[in-house]
Amino acid sequence: MTINIAALDGLTLPGGCDHCQAEQTIKAHAHGSRIHAVVITHDHGCPWYHGGNRAARRAAARRR
Protein backbone atom coordinates (compact mmCIF):
# COMPACT_ATOMS: atom_id res chain seq x y z
CA MET A 1 0.00 0.00 0.00
CA THR A 2 1.35 3.43 -0.94
CA ILE A 3 0.29 6.64 0.79
CA ASN A 4 0.62 9.90 -1.14
CA ILE A 5 1.45 12.19 1.77
CA ALA A 6 2.35 14.99 -0.66
CA ALA A 7 -1.39 15.38 -1.27
CA LEU A 8 -1.75 16.26 2.44
CA ASP A 9 0.90 19.03 2.34
CA GLY A 10 -0.45 22.09 4.15
CA LEU A 11 -3.31 20.21 5.83
CA THR A 12 -4.04 21.55 9.32
CA LEU A 13 -5.70 19.37 11.96
CA PRO A 14 -6.80 20.29 15.48
CA GLY A 15 -5.04 18.71 18.45
CA GLY A 16 -1.56 17.68 19.40
CA CYS A 17 -1.42 19.05 22.95
CA ASP A 18 -3.39 18.22 26.10
CA HIS A 19 -2.79 21.69 27.54
CA CYS A 20 -3.99 24.03 24.76
CA GLN A 21 -5.86 24.24 21.46
CA ALA A 22 -2.81 23.28 19.40
CA GLU A 23 -2.92 22.58 15.67
CA GLN A 24 -0.90 20.09 13.64
CA THR A 25 0.21 21.02 10.12
CA ILE A 26 1.75 18.65 7.59
CA LYS A 27 4.59 20.44 5.79
CA ALA A 28 7.04 19.39 3.11
CA HIS A 29 10.69 19.87 4.06
CA ALA A 30 11.40 21.66 0.77
CA HIS A 31 9.41 22.31 -2.40
CA GLY A 32 8.87 18.98 -4.11
CA SER A 33 10.61 17.09 -1.30
CA ARG A 34 9.49 13.61 -0.35
CA ILE A 35 10.34 14.41 3.28
CA HIS A 36 7.45 15.76 5.37
CA ALA A 37 7.06 16.81 9.00
CA VAL A 38 4.12 17.27 11.32
CA VAL A 39 4.53 20.68 12.95
CA ILE A 40 2.59 21.32 16.17
CA THR A 41 1.71 24.96 16.87
CA HIS A 42 0.80 25.67 20.51
CA ASP A 43 -1.24 28.57 21.89
CA HIS A 44 0.89 31.36 23.34
CA GLY A 45 -0.49 30.67 26.83
CA CYS A 46 0.44 26.99 26.73
CA PRO A 47 2.97 25.92 29.41
CA TRP A 48 4.68 23.60 26.89
CA TYR A 49 5.06 26.43 24.36
CA HIS A 50 7.06 28.47 26.86
CA GLY A 51 9.07 25.54 28.15
CA GLY A 52 7.06 25.43 31.35
CA ASN A 53 8.25 24.38 34.73
CA ARG A 54 10.16 21.09 34.85
CA ALA A 55 8.43 19.98 38.06
CA ALA A 56 5.01 20.87 36.62
CA ARG A 57 5.74 18.83 33.48
CA ARG A 58 6.73 15.82 35.56
CA ALA A 59 3.61 16.14 37.72
CA ALA A 60 1.39 16.40 34.63
CA ALA A 61 3.04 13.32 33.13
CA ARG A 62 2.37 11.34 36.33
CA ARG A 63 -1.33 12.31 36.25
CA ARG A 64 -1.82 10.76 32.81
N, CA, C and O atoms as a GROMACS GRO file, in nm:
protein
  256
    1MET      N    1   0.085  -0.118   0.000
    1MET     CA    2   0.000   0.000   0.000
    1MET      C    3   0.089   0.124   0.000
    1MET      O    4   0.185   0.131   0.077
    2THR      N    5   0.059   0.218  -0.085
    2THR     CA    6   0.135   0.343  -0.094
    2THR      C    7   0.047   0.459  -0.051
    2THR      O    8  -0.068   0.470  -0.093
    3ILE      N    9   0.102   0.545   0.033
    3ILE     CA   10   0.029   0.664   0.079
    3ILE      C   11   0.092   0.786   0.015
    3ILE      O   12   0.213   0.805   0.025
    4ASN      N   13   0.012   0.868  -0.051
    4ASN     CA   14   0.062   0.990  -0.114
    4ASN      C   15   0.049   1.104  -0.013
    4ASN      O   16  -0.049   1.178  -0.014
    5ILE      N   17   0.149   1.116   0.074
    5ILE     CA   18   0.145   1.219   0.177
    5ILE      C   19   0.161   1.359   0.118
    5ILE      O   20   0.122   1.458   0.181
    6ALA      N   21   0.219   1.368  -0.001
    6ALA     CA   22   0.235   1.499  -0.066
    6ALA      C   23   0.098   1.565  -0.089
    6ALA      O   24   0.088   1.687  -0.090
    7ALA      N   25  -0.005   1.484  -0.108
    7ALA     CA   26  -0.139   1.538  -0.127
    7ALA      C   27  -0.192   1.604   0.001
    7ALA      O   28  -0.285   1.685  -0.004
    8LEU      N   29  -0.132   1.570   0.116
    8LEU     CA   30  -0.175   1.626   0.244
    8LEU      C   31  -0.094   1.750   0.284
    8LEU      O   32  -0.121   1.810   0.388
    9ASP      N   33   0.004   1.789   0.202
    9ASP     CA   34   0.090   1.903   0.234
    9ASP      C   35   0.005   2.027   0.261
    9ASP      O   36  -0.078   2.066   0.179
   10GLY      N   37   0.028   2.088   0.377
   10GLY     CA   38  -0.045   2.209   0.415
   10GLY      C   39  -0.172   2.182   0.495
   10GLY      O   40  -0.234   2.276   0.544
   11LEU      N   41  -0.211   2.056   0.508
   11LEU     CA   42  -0.331   2.021   0.583
   11LEU      C   43  -0.311   2.054   0.730
   11LEU      O   44  -0.208   2.020   0.788
   12THR      N   45  -0.410   2.121   0.791
   12THR     CA   46  -0.404   2.155   0.932
   12THR      C   47  -0.515   2.081   1.005
   12THR      O   48  -0.631   2.084   0.965
   13LEU      N   49  -0.476   2.015   1.115
   13LEU     CA   50  -0.570   1.938   1.196
   13LEU      C   51  -0.567   1.989   1.339
   13LEU      O   52  -0.461   2.030   1.387
   14PRO      N   53  -0.680   1.988   1.409
   14PRO     CA   54  -0.680   2.029   1.548
   14PRO      C   55  -0.615   1.922   1.636
   14PRO      O   56  -0.616   1.804   1.602
   15GLY      N   57  -0.560   1.966   1.749
   15GLY     CA   58  -0.504   1.871   1.845
   15GLY      C   59  -0.354   1.870   1.846
   15GLY      O   60  -0.288   1.944   1.773
   16GLY      N   61  -0.300   1.783   1.930
   16GLY     CA   62  -0.156   1.768   1.940
   16GLY      C   63  -0.101   1.806   2.077
   16GLY      O   64   0.016   1.780   2.106
   17CYS      N   65  -0.185   1.866   2.162
   17CYS     CA   66  -0.142   1.905   2.295
   17CYS      C   67  -0.260   1.892   2.391
   17CYS      O   68  -0.372   1.932   2.359
   18ASP      N   69  -0.234   1.836   2.509
   18ASP     CA   70  -0.339   1.822   2.610
   18ASP      C   71  -0.362   1.950   2.689
   18ASP      O   72  -0.457   1.960   2.766
   19HIS      N   73  -0.275   2.049   2.671
   19HIS     CA   74  -0.279   2.169   2.754
   19HIS      C   75  -0.328   2.294   2.680
   19HIS      O   76  -0.344   2.399   2.743
   20CYS      N   77  -0.352   2.286   2.550
   20CYS     CA   78  -0.399   2.403   2.476
   20CYS      C   79  -0.472   2.358   2.349
   20CYS      O   80  -0.487   2.238   2.324
   21GLN      N   81  -0.516   2.452   2.272
   21GLN     CA   82  -0.586   2.424   2.146
   21GLN      C   83  -0.486   2.422   2.030
   21GLN      O   84  -0.500   2.497   1.934
   22ALA      N   85  -0.387   2.336   2.041
   22ALA     CA   86  -0.282   2.328   1.940
   22ALA      C   87  -0.336   2.280   1.805
   22ALA      O   88  -0.444   2.221   1.798
   23GLU      N   89  -0.260   2.306   1.702
   23GLU     CA   90  -0.292   2.258   1.567
   23GLU      C   91  -0.171   2.186   1.511
   23GLU      O   92  -0.057   2.224   1.539
   24GLN      N   93  -0.195   2.083   1.431
   24GLN     CA   94  -0.090   2.009   1.364
   24GLN      C   95  -0.097   2.040   1.215
   24GLN      O   96  -0.205   2.035   1.155
   25THR      N   97   0.015   2.072   1.155
   25THR     CA   98   0.021   2.102   1.012
   25THR      C   99   0.123   2.010   0.946
   25THR      O  100   0.235   1.994   0.995
   26ILE      N  101   0.084   1.950   0.836
   26ILE     CA  102   0.175   1.865   0.759
   26ILE      C  103   0.246   1.955   0.659
   26ILE      O  104   0.182   2.023   0.579
   27LYS      N  105   0.380   1.956   0.665
   27LYS     CA  106   0.459   2.044   0.579
   27LYS      C  107   0.571   1.967   0.512
   27LYS      O  108   0.637   1.883   0.573
   28ALA      N  109   0.591   1.997   0.384
   28ALA     CA  110   0.704   1.939   0.311
   28ALA      C  111   0.832   2.007   0.357
   28ALA      O  112   0.832   2.126   0.388
   29HIS      N  113   0.940   1.932   0.363
   29HIS     CA  114   1.068   1.987   0.406
   29HIS      C  115   1.116   2.095   0.309
   29HIS      O  116   1.166   2.200   0.351
   30ALA      N  117   1.103   2.070   0.182
   30ALA     CA  118   1.140   2.166   0.077
   30ALA      C  119   1.045   2.144  -0.041
   30ALA      O  120   0.985   2.037  -0.052
   31HIS      N  121   1.032   2.242  -0.127
   31HIS     CA  122   0.941   2.231  -0.240
   31HIS      C  123   0.972   2.104  -0.320
   31HIS      O  124   1.084   2.083  -0.366
   32GLY      N  125   0.871   2.021  -0.335
   32GLY     CA  126   0.887   1.898  -0.411
   32GLY      C  127   0.957   1.786  -0.336
   32GLY      O  128   0.981   1.680  -0.392
   33SER      N  129   0.990   1.810  -0.210
   33SER     CA  130   1.061   1.709  -0.130
   33SER      C  131   0.968   1.595  -0.093
   33SER      O  132   0.847   1.614  -0.078
   34ARG      N  133   1.025   1.477  -0.080
   34ARG     CA  134   0.949   1.361  -0.035
   34ARG      C  135   0.954   1.349   0.116
   34ARG      O  136   0.896   1.257   0.173
   35ILE      N  137   1.024   1.442   0.183
   35ILE     CA  138   1.034   1.441   0.328
   35ILE      C  139   0.933   1.540   0.384
   35ILE      O  140   0.932   1.657   0.346
   36HIS      N  141   0.848   1.493   0.476
   36HIS     CA  142   0.745   1.576   0.537
   36HIS      C  143   0.760   1.573   0.689
   36HIS      O  144   0.820   1.481   0.744
   37ALA      N  145   0.706   1.673   0.754
   37ALA     CA  146   0.706   1.681   0.901
   37ALA      C  147   0.568   1.722   0.947
   37ALA      O  148   0.494   1.790   0.876
   38VAL      N  149   0.533   1.680   1.067
   38VAL     CA  150   0.412   1.727   1.132
   38VAL      C  151   0.456   1.832   1.232
   38VAL      O  152   0.528   1.802   1.327
   39VAL      N  153   0.414   1.956   1.211
   39VAL     CA  154   0.453   2.068   1.295
   39VAL      C  155   0.337   2.101   1.388
   39VAL      O  156   0.225   2.126   1.342
   40ILE      N  157   0.363   2.101   1.518
   40ILE     CA  158   0.259   2.132   1.617
   40ILE      C  159   0.277   2.277   1.661
   40ILE      O  160   0.385   2.316   1.705
   41THR      N  161   0.170   2.355   1.648
   41THR     CA  162   0.171   2.496   1.687
   41THR      C  163   0.086   2.511   1.812
   41THR      O  164  -0.035   2.487   1.809
   42HIS      N  165   0.149   2.551   1.923
   42HIS     CA  166   0.080   2.567   2.051
   42HIS      C  167   0.026   2.709   2.065
   42HIS      O  168   0.073   2.802   2.000
   43ASP      N  169  -0.076   2.724   2.152
   43ASP     CA  170  -0.124   2.857   2.189
   43ASP      C  171  -0.014   2.928   2.267
   43ASP      O  172   0.069   2.863   2.330
   44HIS      N  173  -0.014   3.060   2.264
   44HIS     CA  174   0.089   3.136   2.334
   44HIS      C  175   0.081   3.120   2.485
   44HIS      O  176   0.182   3.139   2.553
   45GLY      N  177  -0.035   3.086   2.539
   45GLY     CA  178  -0.049   3.067   2.683
   45GLY      C  179  -0.018   2.927   2.730
   45GLY      O  180  -0.026   2.898   2.850
   46CYS      N  181   0.018   2.839   2.640
   46CYS     CA  182   0.044   2.699   2.673
   46CYS      C  183   0.175   2.685   2.752
   46CYS      O  184   0.276   2.742   2.713
   47PRO      N  185   0.173   2.609   2.864
   47PRO     CA  186   0.297   2.593   2.941
   47PRO      C  187   0.404   2.517   2.863
   47PRO      O  188   0.523   2.537   2.891
   48TRP      N  189   0.369   2.434   2.768
   48TRP     CA  190   0.468   2.360   2.689
   48TRP      C  191   0.530   2.451   2.584
   48TRP      O  192   0.646   2.434   2.548
   49TYR      N  193   0.454   2.548   2.535
   49TYR     CA  194   0.506   2.643   2.436
   49TYR      C  195   0.619   2.725   2.495
   49TYR      O  196   0.717   2.755   2.426
   50HIS      N  197   0.606   2.762   2.621
   50HIS     CA  198   0.706   2.847   2.686
   50HIS      C  199   0.810   2.766   2.762
   50HIS      O  200   0.891   2.823   2.836
   51GLY      N  201   0.809   2.637   2.745
   51GLY     CA  202   0.907   2.554   2.815
   51GLY      C  203   0.858   2.507   2.950
   51GLY      O  204   0.901   2.404   3.000
   52GLY      N  205   0.768   2.583   3.010
   52GLY     CA  206   0.706   2.543   3.135
   52GLY      C  207   0.803   2.520   3.249
   52GLY      O  208   0.922   2.549   3.239
   53ASN      N  209   0.751   2.468   3.352
   53ASN     CA  210   0.825   2.438   3.473
   53ASN      C  211   0.854   2.288   3.473
   53ASN      O  212   0.762   2.208   3.456
   54ARG      N  213   0.978   2.250   3.492
   54ARG     CA  214   1.016   2.109   3.485
   54ARG      C  215   0.937   2.024   3.584
   54ARG      O  216   0.892   1.915   3.550
   55ALA      N  217   0.919   2.072   3.706
   55ALA     CA  218   0.843   1.998   3.806
   55ALA      C  219   0.697   1.985   3.765
   55ALA      O  220   0.635   1.881   3.786
   56ALA      N  221   0.641   2.091   3.706
   56ALA     CA  222   0.501   2.087   3.662
   56ALA      C  223   0.484   1.987   3.548
   56ALA      O  224   0.382   1.917   3.542
   57ARG      N  225   0.582   1.980   3.458
   57ARG     CA  226   0.574   1.883   3.348
   57ARG      C  227   0.578   1.741   3.401
   57ARG      O  228   0.504   1.654   3.354
   58ARG      N  229   0.666   1.716   3.498
   58ARG     CA  230   0.673   1.582   3.556
   58ARG      C  231   0.543   1.546   3.627
   58ARG      O  232   0.494   1.434   3.613
   59ALA      N  233   0.486   1.640   3.702
   59ALA     CA  234   0.361   1.614   3.772
   59ALA      C  235   0.248   1.586   3.674
   59ALA      O  236   0.167   1.497   3.698
   60ALA      N  237   0.243   1.661   3.564
   60ALA     CA  238   0.139   1.640   3.463
   60ALA      C  239   0.156   1.503   3.398
   60ALA      O  240   0.057   1.436   3.369
   61ALA      N  241   0.278   1.462   3.374
   61ALA     CA  242   0.304   1.332   3.313
   61ALA      C  243   0.262   1.219   3.406
   61ALA      O  244   0.213   1.116   3.359
   62ARG      N  245   0.279   1.237   3.536
   62ARG     CA  246   0.237   1.134   3.633
   62ARG      C  247   0.086   1.122   3.639
   62ARG      O  248   0.034   1.013   3.664
   63ARG      N  249   0.014   1.232   3.617
   63ARG     CA  250  -0.132   1.231   3.625
   63ARG      C  251  -0.196   1.158   3.507
   63ARG      O  252  -0.313   1.119   3.516
   64ARG      N  253  -0.124   1.140   3.399
   64ARG     CA  254  -0.182   1.076   3.281
   64ARG      C  255  -0.195   0.929   3.299
   64ARG      O  256  -0.242   0.860   3.209
   0.00000   0.00000   0.00000
